[in-house]
Amino acid sequence: MRARAASVGRVVVEVDARHISQCCAACGHVARENRPTRAAFVCVRCGHAADADENAAVNILRAGPARRADARAA
């Protein structure tokens, strides 16, 4: 993990983007079938439906702080 200070006091944390777009932001289930179209996200396990980009953005927002916490604990 690499973190660096951004110009306005923010910290940028790189996250692993593999399967981010296939992961349900509601229940965490990962499946290729969760993406019936390029723009849609519908979880085959819990039924959560959202715009695919918004669902992925929620996953990325959650992954960043988790990665930082893991790095600090190590």
C-alpha positions as CSV (number, residue, x, y, z in Angstrom):
1,M,0.0,0.0,0.0
2,R,1.2,3.4,-0.9
3,A,-0.2,6.6,0.6
4,R,0.9,10.1,-0.1
5,A,-0.3,13.5,1.0
6,A,-2.4,15.4,-1.6
7,S,-2.1,19.1,-2.1
8,V,-5.1,20.1,0.1
9,G,-4.4,17.9,3.2
10,R,-6.0,14.8,1.9
11,V,-4.4,11.4,1.8
12,V,-4.5,9.3,-1.4
13,V,-4.7,5.6,-0.8
14,E,-4.3,3.1,-3.6
15,V,-6.8,0.2,-3.4
16,D,-6.9,-3.0,-5.4
17,A,-9.7,-2.5,-7.9
18,R,-10.0,-6.2,-8.9
19,H,-13.7,-7.3,-8.7
20,I,-14.8,-3.9,-7.2
21,S,-17.4,-3.5,-9.9
22,Q,-18.7,-7.1,-9.2
23,C,-18.9,-6.7,-5.4
24,C,-22.2,-5.8,-3.8
25,A,-22.0,-2.7,-1.6
26,A,-24.9,-4.0,0.5
27,C,-23.8,-7.6,1.3
28,G,-20.3,-8.1,-0.1
29,H,-21.2,-10.9,-2.5
30,V,-18.9,-11.0,-5.5
31,A,-20.1,-12.5,-8.8
32,R,-19.8,-11.7,-12.5
33,E,-23.5,-12.1,-12.7
34,N,-24.1,-9.1,-10.5
35,R,-23.4,-7.0,-13.6
36,P,-26.2,-7.8,-16.0
37,T,-25.3,-4.8,-18.2
38,R,-22.4,-2.4,-18.2
39,A,-24.4,0.3,-16.4
40,A,-26.5,-1.8,-14.0
41,F,-25.7,-3.6,-10.8
42,V,-28.1,-6.2,-9.3
43,C,-26.8,-8.5,-6.6
44,V,-27.8,-12.1,-7.3
45,R,-27.6,-12.9,-3.6
46,C,-29.4,-10.0,-1.8
47,G,-31.2,-8.2,-4.7
48,H,-29.5,-4.9,-4.1
49,A,-29.8,-2.8,-7.3
50,A,-27.8,0.4,-8.1
51,D,-26.0,2.2,-10.9
52,A,-22.9,0.1,-11.5
53,D,-20.5,3.1,-11.1
54,E,-22.2,4.2,-7.8
55,N,-22.0,0.7,-6.4
56,A,-18.3,0.5,-7.3
57,A,-17.6,4.0,-5.8
58,V,-19.1,2.9,-2.5
59,N,-16.8,-0.2,-2.5
60,I,-13.8,2.0,-3.2
61,L,-14.7,4.5,-0.5
62,R,-14.9,1.6,2.0
63,A,-11.7,0.0,0.9
64,G,-9.5,3.1,1.3
65,P,-10.0,3.5,5.1
66,A,-9.8,-0.2,5.6
67,R,-6.4,-0.4,3.8
68,R,-5.1,2.6,5.8
69,A,-6.1,0.9,9.1
70,D,-4.5,-2.4,8.1
71,A,-1.2,-0.5,7.2
72,R,-1.2,1.3,10.6
73,A,-1.8,-2.0,12.5
74,A,1.1,-3.7,10.7
